[in-house]
Amino acid sequence: MIVQQFHPLPKFEDSYTLIGSWLVNDQPCGIGLREDRELITQDLSRFYPHTILG
């Protein structure tokens, strides 16, 4: 079962920003920043991936 709850995103100038993180075997491996002019991000939102090496 997936349970989600609404949490308002911060707005910087004209964009809402969401930070997502990924774990593999309980170890951090990446984060992504997703930005959109709308409160709900979508598949056309700007996306900035980051890799964690080490």
HTML snippet that shows the backbone in 3Dmol.js (N, CA, C, O; Angstrom):
<script src="https://3Dmol.org/build/3Dmol-min.js"></script>
<div id="view" style="width:600px;height:400px;position:relative"></div>
<script>
const pdb = `
ATOM      1  N   MET A   1       0.838  -1.165   0.000  1.00  0.00           N
ATOM      2  CA  MET A   1       0.000   0.000   0.000  1.00  0.00           C
ATOM      3  C   MET A   1       0.893   1.241   0.000  1.00  0.00           C
ATOM      4  O   MET A   1       1.905   1.284   0.700  1.00  0.00           O
ATOM      5  N   ILE A   2       0.518   2.234  -0.776  1.00  0.00           N
ATOM      6  CA  ILE A   2       1.222   3.514  -0.829  1.00  0.00           C
ATOM      7  C   ILE A   2       0.342   4.559  -0.163  1.00  0.00           C
ATOM      8  O   ILE A   2      -0.834   4.704  -0.496  1.00  0.00           O
ATOM      9  N   VAL A   3       0.923   5.282   0.777  1.00  0.00           N
ATOM     10  CA  VAL A   3       0.204   6.355   1.463  1.00  0.00           C
ATOM     11  C   VAL A   3       0.933   7.651   1.173  1.00  0.00           C
ATOM     12  O   VAL A   3       2.140   7.748   1.392  1.00  0.00           O
ATOM     13  N   GLN A   4       0.214   8.646   0.684  1.00  0.00           N
ATOM     14  CA  GLN A   4       0.816   9.940   0.389  1.00  0.00           C
ATOM     15  C   GLN A   4       0.051  11.026   1.121  1.00  0.00           C
ATOM     16  O   GLN A   4      -1.135  10.881   1.419  1.00  0.00           O
ATOM     17  N   GLN A   5       0.745  12.112   1.406  1.00  0.00           N
ATOM     18  CA  GLN A   5       0.129  13.248   2.068  1.00  0.00           C
ATOM     19  C   GLN A   5       0.593  14.513   1.371  1.00  0.00           C
ATOM     20  O   GLN A   5       1.755  14.619   0.978  1.00  0.00           O
ATOM     21  N   PHE A   6      -0.310  15.474   1.214  1.00  0.00           N
ATOM     22  CA  PHE A   6       0.036  16.740   0.577  1.00  0.00           C
ATOM     23  C   PHE A   6       0.960  17.548   1.475  1.00  0.00           C
ATOM     24  O   PHE A   6       0.728  17.673   2.677  1.00  0.00           O
ATOM     25  N   HIS A   7       1.992  18.083   0.885  1.00  0.00           N
ATOM     26  CA  HIS A   7       2.891  19.008   1.574  1.00  0.00           C
ATOM     27  C   HIS A   7       3.198  20.127   0.586  1.00  0.00           C
ATOM     28  O   HIS A   7       3.732  19.854  -0.489  1.00  0.00           O
ATOM     29  N   PRO A   8       2.880  21.376   0.914  1.00  0.00           N
ATOM     30  CA  PRO A   8       3.113  22.467  -0.037  1.00  0.00           C
ATOM     31  C   PRO A   8       4.599  22.625  -0.348  1.00  0.00           C
ATOM     32  O   PRO A   8       5.445  22.584   0.546  1.00  0.00           O
ATOM     33  N   LEU A   9       4.898  22.804  -1.626  1.00  0.00           N
ATOM     34  CA  LEU A   9       6.286  22.968  -2.056  1.00  0.00           C
ATOM     35  C   LEU A   9       6.730  24.413  -1.894  1.00  0.00           C
ATOM     36  O   LEU A   9       5.912  25.327  -2.002  1.00  0.00           O
ATOM     37  N   PRO A  10       8.024  24.633  -1.635  1.00  0.00           N
ATOM     38  CA  PRO A  10       8.526  26.007  -1.587  1.00  0.00           C
ATOM     39  C   PRO A  10       8.501  26.618  -2.985  1.00  0.00           C
ATOM     40  O   PRO A  10       8.675  25.919  -3.983  1.00  0.00           O
ATOM     41  N   LYS A  11       8.284  27.917  -3.043  1.00  0.00           N
ATOM     42  CA  LYS A  11       8.279  28.620  -4.325  1.00  0.00           C
ATOM     43  C   LYS A  11       9.439  29.601  -4.336  1.00  0.00           C
ATOM     44  O   LYS A  11       9.574  30.435  -3.440  1.00  0.00           O
ATOM     45  N   PHE A  12      10.277  29.492  -5.364  1.00  0.00           N
ATOM     46  CA  PHE A  12      11.410  30.384  -5.557  1.00  0.00           C
ATOM     47  C   PHE A  12      11.154  31.169  -6.830  1.00  0.00           C
ATOM     48  O   PHE A  12      11.148  30.603  -7.923  1.00  0.00           O
ATOM     49  N   GLU A  13      10.943  32.463  -6.692  1.00  0.00           N
ATOM     50  CA  GLU A  13      10.571  33.333  -7.806  1.00  0.00           C
ATOM     51  C   GLU A  13       9.325  32.780  -8.481  1.00  0.00           C
ATOM     52  O   GLU A  13       8.241  32.882  -7.908  1.00  0.00           O
ATOM     53  N   ASP A  14       9.430  32.196  -9.681  1.00  0.00           N
ATOM     54  CA  ASP A  14       8.230  31.718 -10.376  1.00  0.00           C
ATOM     55  C   ASP A  14       8.155  30.195 -10.458  1.00  0.00           C
ATOM     56  O   ASP A  14       7.369  29.670 -11.246  1.00  0.00           O
ATOM     57  N   SER A  15       8.958  29.463  -9.658  1.00  0.00           N
ATOM     58  CA  SER A  15       8.984  28.000  -9.748  1.00  0.00           C
ATOM     59  C   SER A  15       8.806  27.344  -8.385  1.00  0.00           C
ATOM     60  O   SER A  15       9.326  27.815  -7.374  1.00  0.00           O
ATOM     61  N   TYR A  16       8.055  26.241  -8.385  1.00  0.00           N
ATOM     62  CA  TYR A  16       7.971  25.361  -7.229  1.00  0.00           C
ATOM     63  C   TYR A  16       9.056  24.305  -7.395  1.00  0.00           C
ATOM     64  O   TYR A  16       9.284  23.812  -8.499  1.00  0.00           O
ATOM     65  N   THR A  17       9.726  23.957  -6.295  1.00  0.00           N
ATOM     66  CA  THR A  17      10.853  23.024  -6.368  1.00  0.00           C
ATOM     67  C   THR A  17      10.599  21.805  -5.491  1.00  0.00           C
ATOM     68  O   THR A  17      10.183  21.925  -4.338  1.00  0.00           O
ATOM     69  N   LEU A  18      10.856  20.628  -6.059  1.00  0.00           N
ATOM     70  CA  LEU A  18      10.711  19.360  -5.360  1.00  0.00           C
ATOM     71  C   LEU A  18      12.052  18.642  -5.407  1.00  0.00           C
ATOM     72  O   LEU A  18      12.684  18.575  -6.461  1.00  0.00           O
ATOM     73  N   ILE A  19      12.494  18.101  -4.267  1.00  0.00           N
ATOM     74  CA  ILE A  19      13.740  17.337  -4.215  1.00  0.00           C
ATOM     75  C   ILE A  19      13.389  15.875  -3.983  1.00  0.00           C
ATOM     76  O   ILE A  19      12.696  15.540  -3.022  1.00  0.00           O
ATOM     77  N   GLY A  20      13.872  15.005  -4.868  1.00  0.00           N
ATOM     78  CA  GLY A  20      13.673  13.569  -4.719  1.00  0.00           C
ATOM     79  C   GLY A  20      15.005  12.900  -4.463  1.00  0.00           C
ATOM     80  O   GLY A  20      16.038  13.370  -4.940  1.00  0.00           O
ATOM     81  N   SER A  21      14.996  11.802  -3.712  1.00  0.00           N
ATOM     82  CA  SER A  21      16.250  11.099  -3.427  1.00  0.00           C
ATOM     83  C   SER A  21      16.083   9.610  -3.706  1.00  0.00           C
ATOM     84  O   SER A  21      14.977   9.074  -3.631  1.00  0.00           O
ATOM     85  N   TRP A  22      17.195   8.949  -4.027  1.00  0.00           N
ATOM     86  CA  TRP A  22      17.190   7.525  -4.335  1.00  0.00           C
ATOM     87  C   TRP A  22      18.181   6.801  -3.437  1.00  0.00           C
ATOM     88  O   TRP A  22      19.276   7.291  -3.161  1.00  0.00           O
ATOM     89  N   LEU A  23      17.765   5.622  -2.989  1.00  0.00           N
ATOM     90  CA  LEU A  23      18.621   4.738  -2.203  1.00  0.00           C
ATOM     91  C   LEU A  23      18.730   3.404  -2.919  1.00  0.00           C
ATOM     92  O   LEU A  23      17.746   2.916  -3.476  1.00  0.00           O
ATOM     93  N   VAL A  24      19.928   2.804  -2.910  1.00  0.00           N
ATOM     94  CA  VAL A  24      20.146   1.452  -3.411  1.00  0.00           C
ATOM     95  C   VAL A  24      20.834   0.684  -2.298  1.00  0.00           C
ATOM     96  O   VAL A  24      21.903   1.085  -1.838  1.00  0.00           O
ATOM     97  N   ASN A  25      20.235  -0.415  -1.858  1.00  0.00           N
ATOM     98  CA  ASN A  25      20.770  -1.194  -0.729  1.00  0.00           C
ATOM     99  C   ASN A  25      21.002  -0.306   0.489  1.00  0.00           C
ATOM    100  O   ASN A  25      22.029  -0.413   1.159  1.00  0.00           O
ATOM    101  N   ASP A  26      20.045   0.564   0.767  1.00  0.00           N
ATOM    102  CA  ASP A  26      20.095   1.486   1.912  1.00  0.00           C
ATOM    103  C   ASP A  26      21.221   2.510   1.834  1.00  0.00           C
ATOM    104  O   ASP A  26      21.567   3.116   2.848  1.00  0.00           O
ATOM    105  N   GLN A  27      21.796   2.715   0.657  1.00  0.00           N
ATOM    106  CA  GLN A  27      22.863   3.699   0.475  1.00  0.00           C
ATOM    107  C   GLN A  27      22.390   4.791  -0.486  1.00  0.00           C
ATOM    108  O   GLN A  27      21.759   4.488  -1.498  1.00  0.00           O
ATOM    109  N   PRO A  28      22.689   6.066  -0.178  1.00  0.00           N
ATOM    110  CA  PRO A  28      22.287   7.143  -1.088  1.00  0.00           C
ATOM    111  C   PRO A  28      23.029   7.031  -2.416  1.00  0.00           C
ATOM    112  O   PRO A  28      24.234   6.782  -2.440  1.00  0.00           O
ATOM    113  N   CYS A  29      22.309   7.216  -3.516  1.00  0.00           N
ATOM    114  CA  CYS A  29      22.962   7.122  -4.828  1.00  0.00           C
ATOM    115  C   CYS A  29      22.608   8.291  -5.737  1.00  0.00           C
ATOM    116  O   CYS A  29      23.249   8.464  -6.773  1.00  0.00           O
ATOM    117  N   GLY A  30      21.616   9.094  -5.389  1.00  0.00           N
ATOM    118  CA  GLY A  30      21.304  10.231  -6.246  1.00  0.00           C
ATOM    119  C   GLY A  30      20.175  11.079  -5.702  1.00  0.00           C
ATOM    120  O   GLY A  30      19.389  10.649  -4.857  1.00  0.00           O
ATOM    121  N   ILE A  31      20.118  12.294  -6.210  1.00  0.00           N
ATOM    122  CA  ILE A  31      19.004  13.194  -5.921  1.00  0.00           C
ATOM    123  C   ILE A  31      18.605  13.870  -7.227  1.00  0.00           C
ATOM    124  O   ILE A  31      19.393  13.956  -8.168  1.00  0.00           O
ATOM    125  N   GLY A  32      17.392  14.336  -7.261  1.00  0.00           N
ATOM    126  CA  GLY A  32      16.920  15.067  -8.429  1.00  0.00           C
ATOM    127  C   GLY A  32      16.109  16.269  -7.995  1.00  0.00           C
ATOM    128  O   GLY A  32      15.321  16.194  -7.052  1.00  0.00           O
ATOM    129  N   LEU A  33      16.305  17.368  -8.679  1.00  0.00           N
ATOM    130  CA  LEU A  33      15.523  18.575  -8.437  1.00  0.00           C
ATOM    131  C   LEU A  33      14.541  18.715  -9.588  1.00  0.00           C
ATOM    132  O   LEU A  33      14.934  18.695 -10.754  1.00  0.00           O
ATOM    133  N   ARG A  34      13.267  18.856  -9.260  1.00  0.00           N
ATOM    134  CA  ARG A  34      12.236  19.025 -10.278  1.00  0.00           C
ATOM    135  C   ARG A  34      11.556  20.364 -10.017  1.00  0.00           C
ATOM    136  O   ARG A  34      11.132  20.643  -8.896  1.00  0.00           O
ATOM    137  N   GLU A  35      11.453  21.190 -11.055  1.00  0.00           N
ATOM    138  CA  GLU A  35      10.861  22.523 -10.923  1.00  0.00           C
ATOM    139  C   GLU A  35       9.746  22.707 -11.944  1.00  0.00           C
ATOM    140  O   GLU A  35       9.817  22.214 -13.069  1.00  0.00           O
ATOM    141  N   ASP A  36       8.715  23.432 -11.518  1.00  0.00           N
ATOM    142  CA  ASP A  36       7.600  23.722 -12.412  1.00  0.00           C
ATOM    143  C   ASP A  36       6.944  25.023 -11.964  1.00  0.00           C
ATOM    144  O   ASP A  36       7.052  25.417 -10.803  1.00  0.00           O
ATOM    145  N   ARG A  37       6.271  25.678 -12.887  1.00  0.00           N
ATOM    146  CA  ARG A  37       5.512  26.889 -12.549  1.00  0.00           C
ATOM    147  C   ARG A  37       4.236  26.550 -11.782  1.00  0.00           C
ATOM    148  O   ARG A  37       3.680  27.401 -11.087  1.00  0.00           O
ATOM    149  N   GLU A  38       3.772  25.300 -11.910  1.00  0.00           N
ATOM    150  CA  GLU A  38       2.564  24.842 -11.223  1.00  0.00           C
ATOM    151  C   GLU A  38       2.944  24.098  -9.948  1.00  0.00           C
ATOM    152  O   GLU A  38       4.047  23.562  -9.841  1.00  0.00           O
ATOM    153  N   LEU A  39       2.038  24.067  -8.991  1.00  0.00           N
ATOM    154  CA  LEU A  39       2.305  23.406  -7.717  1.00  0.00           C
ATOM    155  C   LEU A  39       2.509  21.898  -7.884  1.00  0.00           C
ATOM    156  O   LEU A  39       3.298  21.298  -7.154  1.00  0.00           O
ATOM    157  N   ILE A  40       1.806  21.286  -8.833  1.00  0.00           N
ATOM    158  CA  ILE A  40       1.951  19.854  -9.089  1.00  0.00           C
ATOM    159  C   ILE A  40       2.908  19.671 -10.261  1.00  0.00           C
ATOM    160  O   ILE A  40       2.629  20.117 -11.374  1.00  0.00           O
ATOM    161  N   THR A  41       4.049  19.005 -10.004  1.00  0.00           N
ATOM    162  CA  THR A  41       5.022  18.788 -11.077  1.00  0.00           C
ATOM    163  C   THR A  41       4.495  17.721 -12.029  1.00  0.00           C
ATOM    164  O   THR A  41       3.619  16.930 -11.677  1.00  0.00           O
ATOM    165  N   GLN A  42       5.043  17.714 -13.237  1.00  0.00           N
ATOM    166  CA  GLN A  42       4.576  16.798 -14.277  1.00  0.00           C
ATOM    167  C   GLN A  42       5.764  16.263 -15.076  1.00  0.00           C
ATOM    168  O   GLN A  42       6.916  16.557 -14.757  1.00  0.00           O
ATOM    169  N   ASP A  43       5.480  15.483 -16.107  1.00  0.00           N
ATOM    170  CA  ASP A  43       6.562  14.899 -16.905  1.00  0.00           C
ATOM    171  C   ASP A  43       7.297  15.935 -17.752  1.00  0.00           C
ATOM    172  O   ASP A  43       8.389  15.651 -18.244  1.00  0.00           O
ATOM    173  N   LEU A  44       6.738  17.113 -17.935  1.00  0.00           N
ATOM    174  CA  LEU A  44       7.402  18.172 -18.701  1.00  0.00           C
ATOM    175  C   LEU A  44       8.117  19.190 -17.807  1.00  0.00           C
ATOM    176  O   LEU A  44       8.640  20.188 -18.301  1.00  0.00           O
ATOM    177  N   SER A  45       8.140  18.941 -16.498  1.00  0.00           N
ATOM    178  CA  SER A  45       8.825  19.834 -15.565  1.00  0.00           C
ATOM    179  C   SER A  45      10.330  19.802 -15.814  1.00  0.00           C
ATOM    180  O   SER A  45      10.860  18.817 -16.327  1.00  0.00           O
ATOM    181  N   ARG A  46      11.015  20.887 -15.447  1.00  0.00           N
ATOM    182  CA  ARG A  46      12.481  20.896 -15.532  1.00  0.00           C
ATOM    183  C   ARG A  46      13.025  19.904 -14.496  1.00  0.00           C
ATOM    184  O   ARG A  46      12.548  19.857 -13.362  1.00  0.00           O
ATOM    185  N   PHE A  47      14.023  19.117 -14.897  1.00  0.00           N
ATOM    186  CA  PHE A  47      14.587  18.100 -14.012  1.00  0.00           C
ATOM    187  C   PHE A  47      16.104  18.189 -14.046  1.00  0.00           C
ATOM    188  O   PHE A  47      16.708  18.209 -15.118  1.00  0.00           O
ATOM    189  N   TYR A  48      16.721  18.244 -12.862  1.00  0.00           N
ATOM    190  CA  TYR A  48      18.170  18.355 -12.732  1.00  0.00           C
ATOM    191  C   TYR A  48      18.675  17.173 -11.901  1.00  0.00           C
ATOM    192  O   TYR A  48      18.602  17.219 -10.673  1.00  0.00           O
ATOM    193  N   PRO A  49      19.187  16.109 -12.545  1.00  0.00           N
ATOM    194  CA  PRO A  49      19.661  14.943 -11.798  1.00  0.00           C
ATOM    195  C   PRO A  49      21.045  15.173 -11.197  1.00  0.00           C
ATOM    196  O   PRO A  49      21.852  15.929 -11.737  1.00  0.00           O
ATOM    197  N   HIS A  50      21.304  14.512 -10.073  1.00  0.00           N
ATOM    198  CA  HIS A  50      22.610  14.551  -9.409  1.00  0.00           C
ATOM    199  C   HIS A  50      22.972  13.125  -9.002  1.00  0.00           C
ATOM    200  O   HIS A  50      22.125  12.390  -8.494  1.00  0.00           O
ATOM    201  N   THR A  51      24.212  12.736  -9.220  1.00  0.00           N
ATOM    202  CA  THR A  51      24.703  11.413  -8.836  1.00  0.00           C
ATOM    203  C   THR A  51      25.600  11.544  -7.613  1.00  0.00           C
ATOM    204  O   THR A  51      26.390  12.482  -7.508  1.00  0.00           O
ATOM    205  N   ILE A  52      25.473  10.600  -6.695  1.00  0.00           N
ATOM    206  CA  ILE A  52      26.343  10.553  -5.521  1.00  0.00           C
ATOM    207  C   ILE A  52      27.310   9.393  -5.732  1.00  0.00           C
ATOM    208  O   ILE A  52      26.892   8.235  -5.761  1.00  0.00           O
ATOM    209  N   LEU A  53      28.580   9.690  -5.877  1.00  0.00           N
ATOM    210  CA  LEU A  53      29.606   8.669  -6.095  1.00  0.00           C
ATOM    211  C   LEU A  53      30.387   8.439  -4.810  1.00  0.00           C
ATOM    212  O   LEU A  53      30.646   9.370  -4.048  1.00  0.00           O
ATOM    213  N   GLY A  54      30.751   7.206  -4.585  1.00  0.00           N
ATOM    214  CA  GLY A  54      31.601   6.974  -3.435  1.00  0.00           C
ATOM    215  C   GLY A  54      31.327   5.752  -2.674  1.00  0.00           C
ATOM    216  O   GLY A  54      32.002   5.478  -1.682  1.00  0.00           O
TER     217      GLY A  54
END
`;
const viewer = $3Dmol.createViewer("view");
viewer.addModel(pdb, "pdb");
viewer.setStyle({}, {cartoon: {color: "spectrum"}});
viewer.zoomTo();
viewer.render();
</script>
